[in-house]
Amino acid sequence: MVSIRQLCVLIAACLTLSVALAPPASAKRKQPPQKTEETQEDSAEVIFGKSFLGKTYDDELEVEGWEEVDGGLVAPPIYVHRYQREDGTYLVLTSREVSVANAPVASFVVVDALVVPKPQKDVQFSIACMLAPDETLKFMGEAAGSEQKEWWTDVRRAWEISLETGLIASVKPKGIRCTNASWGQ
């Protein structure tokens, strides 16, 4: 049989344990993150970039409000083009060459898009990056380094272009090196 004293000690121990394990009264439930102006803008940028998917063009694709910086063949039939807006934001479009019988110029279809905000000071965005030992320039990255070096290995963020599909995927930057756009100038 249990005495009243033992029962009181057991109840007191249970109450103490429940108070110790209970969250503080001042704790609030976590609220979902509020959409900031920046994330809304990013969403608008992503929507803008994706609006090019499936677009077919011959020879060159002009993007209103953007200046084409560079681009070219990644590996047949995948091409990449980098555009820059006045505020420093980059737009990258990958395209697949489509063969059209007896066509006087090449025809392409946009398969993916990437919008990259203006890089931080002393960082460049390059579409000419590689991962050794493969020397295919199928990577892009935000990199920093000495102006005296041709290749920069301090890559902060990186993306890979699929040689089969042309799709762009974010990848870990470890081992990737990017060309210094100012090299030799």
C-alpha positions in Angstrom: 0.0 0.0 0.0 1.1 3.6 -0.8 1.0 6.2 2.0 -0.4 9.6 1.5 3.1 11.0 2.0 4.6 8.9 -0.8 1.7 9.8 -3.1 2.3 13.6 -2.4 6.1 13.1 -3.2 5.2 11.3 -6.4 2.8 14.0 -7.5 5.3 16.8 -6.6 8.0 15.1 -8.7 5.6 14.7 -11.7 4.7 18.4 -11.5 8.3 19.5 -11.2 9.2 17.4 -14.3 6.3 18.6 -16.4 7.2 22.3 -15.5 10.8 21.6 -16.4 9.9 20.1 -19.8 7.2 22.6 -20.7 8.2 25.4 -23.1 8.4 28.8 -21.5 5.1 30.8 -21.5 6.8 33.6 -23.5 7.8 31.2 -26.3 5.9 31.9 -29.5 5.1 29.6 -32.3 7.5 30.0 -35.2 6.0 32.1 -37.9 6.8 31.3 -41.6 9.4 33.7 -42.9 7.8 36.8 -44.3 8.3 37.4 -48.0 10.7 40.3 -48.3 10.9 42.7 -51.2 14.2 41.0 -52.2 12.7 37.5 -52.4 9.8 38.8 -54.4 12.2 40.5 -56.8 14.1 37.2 -57.1 10.9 35.5 -57.9 10.2 38.1 -60.6 13.7 37.6 -61.9 13.3 33.8 -62.0 10.0 34.2 -63.8 11.6 36.5 -66.3 14.4 34.1 -67.0 12.1 31.1 -67.4 10.0 33.1 -69.8 12.7 32.3 -72.4 12.4 28.5 -72.1 11.3 27.0 -75.4 11.9 30.2 -77.4 13.4 29.4 -80.8 15.8 31.8 -82.5 18.2 31.9 -85.5 21.8 33.0 -85.2 21.5 35.5 -82.2 18.9 36.2 -79.5 18.5 39.8 -78.4 17.1 40.4 -75.0 15.6 43.9 -74.5 17.3 45.8 -71.7 20.2 43.4 -71.6 23.6 43.5 -73.3 25.2 40.2 -74.5 28.6 39.9 -72.8 29.8 36.6 -74.2 28.9 33.1 -75.0 29.5 30.2 -77.3 29.6 26.5 -77.7 29.8 24.4 -74.5 29.8 21.1 -76.4 27.7 20.1 -79.4 24.8 20.8 -79.5 24.7 23.0 -76.3 25.5 26.7 -76.3 25.6 29.3 -73.6 25.0 33.1 -73.7 25.6 35.6 -70.9 23.8 38.9 -70.8 24.2 41.8 -68.3 21.7 44.4 -67.3 22.7 48.0 -66.4 22.4 47.2 -62.6 25.1 44.4 -62.9 22.6 41.5 -62.8 23.5 38.6 -65.2 21.1 36.4 -67.3 22.5 33.2 -68.6 20.6 31.2 -71.3 21.5 27.8 -72.5 20.4 26.6 -75.9 20.3 23.5 -78.0 21.1 23.7 -81.7 18.2 22.2 -83.7 18.9 20.9 -87.1 16.7 22.3 -89.9 17.2 20.8 -93.3 18.7 23.3 -95.9 18.6 26.2 -93.4 21.0 29.0 -94.3 21.6 29.8 -90.5 21.7 27.7 -87.4 18.5 27.5 -85.3 18.4 27.2 -81.5 15.9 26.6 -78.7 16.4 28.0 -75.2 16.5 25.1 -72.7 17.3 26.8 -69.4 17.9 30.2 -67.8 19.8 31.4 -64.7 19.6 34.9 -63.2 22.6 35.9 -61.1 22.5 39.1 -59.0 25.4 41.5 -59.3 28.4 39.9 -57.7 30.0 41.4 -54.6 33.0 43.7 -54.9 36.2 41.9 -56.1 34.1 38.9 -57.4 33.4 38.1 -61.0 30.7 35.9 -62.6 32.2 33.7 -65.3 30.7 31.2 -67.7 34.2 29.8 -68.4 34.9 27.5 -65.5 36.1 23.9 -65.3 36.6 21.0 -62.9 39.9 19.1 -63.4 40.8 16.8 -65.0 38.0 17.4 -67.5 38.8 20.7 -69.3 35.3 21.2 -70.7 34.1 24.7 -69.8 30.7 23.4 -68.7 30.7 25.2 -65.3 29.9 28.8 -64.3 30.8 30.5 -61.1 31.3 33.5 -58.9 35.0 33.7 -58.3 37.7 36.0 -56.9 41.5 36.0 -57.2 44.6 37.9 -58.0 44.6 39.9 -61.2 48.0 38.4 -61.9 46.5 34.9 -62.3 44.8 33.4 -65.4 42.6 31.0 -63.3 40.8 31.8 -60.1 40.2 29.0 -57.6 38.3 31.0 -54.9 34.9 30.0 -56.3 32.0 31.1 -54.0 29.1 29.6 -56.0 29.0 27.4 -59.0 26.6 25.9 -61.6 27.0 23.1 -64.1 25.6 22.9 -67.6 24.5 19.4 -68.6 26.2 18.5 -71.8 23.2 16.2 -72.7 20.3 18.5 -71.9 21.7 22.0 -71.5 20.0 22.3 -68.1 21.7 24.4 -65.4 22.2 22.9 -61.9 23.7 24.4 -58.8 26.8 22.4 -57.6 29.4 22.6 -54.9 32.3 24.8 -56.0 35.1 22.6 -54.6 37.7 22.0 -57.2 36.2 24.3 -59.8 38.3 27.1 -61.3 37.2 30.0 -63.4 39.0 32.2 -65.9 40.0 35.7 -64.9 38.1 37.9 -67.4 40.8 40.6 -67.0 43.7 38.2 -67.8 45.9 39.5 -70.6 44.2 42.9 -70.9 
